């Protein structure tokens, strides 16, 4: 187990052995994840972002999905404007 001291500016030094082991280099953003058992510190590296792959469902046709979303937004906005004009 390794330790570190929090500075007066709220900074922590990650011990060199752990930086090397987990590939934490200068400029790498770190995520602090709260759990019921405490705090988990993880680098926001390529592996971190790969862990999100497949979370969102997609048909694989982004252009078509964007067209559908835009059409739904326009339909909603038209309906909102109609309701607003009836209230006057």
C-alpha positions in Angstrom: 0.0 0.0 0.0 1.3 3.4 -0.9 0.3 6.8 0.5 0.3 10.4 -0.5 -0.3 13.7 1.3 -2.9 16.2 0.1 -1.4 19.7 -0.3 -2.9 22.9 0.9 -4.1 23.5 -2.7 -6.0 20.2 -2.7 -3.4 18.4 -4.9 -2.4 14.7 -4.6 0.8 13.1 -5.9 0.2 9.7 -7.4 3.2 7.5 -6.4 5.6 6.9 -9.4 5.2 3.1 -9.2 1.4 3.4 -9.6 1.7 6.0 -12.3 3.9 3.6 -14.2 1.7 0.6 -13.6 -1.5 2.3 -14.7 0.0 4.5 -17.5 -0.8 7.8 -15.8 1.3 10.4 -17.6 1.5 14.1 -17.3 -1.6 15.8 -18.7 -3.8 12.7 -18.4 -7.2 13.5 -16.8 -8.2 11.5 -13.8 -11.7 10.5 -12.8 -12.7 10.2 -9.1 -15.5 7.7 -8.7 -17.4 7.5 -5.5 -18.5 4.1 -4.3 -20.1 2.8 -1.1 -16.6 1.5 -0.1 -14.7 4.7 -0.8 -13.1 6.5 -3.7 -11.7 5.0 -6.9 -9.2 7.0 -8.9 -8.9 6.1 -12.6 -7.1 7.6 -15.6 -9.3 8.8 -18.4 -7.3 7.0 -21.0 -8.2 5.1 -24.1 -9.2 2.1 -22.1 -11.6 4.2 -20.0 -13.4 5.5 -23.2 -13.5 2.0 -24.8 -15.4 0.8 -21.7 -18.4 2.9 -23.0 -18.5 1.3 -26.4 -21.9 -0.4 -27.1 -23.8 1.4 -24.3 -25.9 3.4 -26.7 -28.2 1.5 -29.1 -27.7 2.5 -32.7 -28.9 1.2 -36.0 -25.5 2.0 -37.4 -26.9 4.8 -39.7 -26.1 8.0 -37.8 -27.1 10.3 -40.7 -30.6 8.8 -40.8 -30.9 8.8 -37.0 -30.0 12.5 -37.0 -32.6 13.3 -39.6 -35.3 11.5 -37.5 -34.2 13.4 -34.4 -34.4 16.7 -36.3 -37.9 15.9 -37.6 -39.1 15.0 -34.1 -37.7 18.3 -32.8 -39.4 20.3 -35.5 -42.7 18.5 -34.8 -42.4 19.3 -31.1 -41.5 22.9 -31.8 -44.5 23.3 -34.2 -46.8 21.8 -31.6 -45.4 24.1 -28.9 -45.9 27.2 -31.0 -49.5 26.2 -31.9 -50.3 25.8 -28.2 -48.7 29.1 -27.4 -50.7 31.0 -30.1 -54.0 29.4 -28.9 -53.4 30.7 -25.4 -53.3 34.4 -26.6 
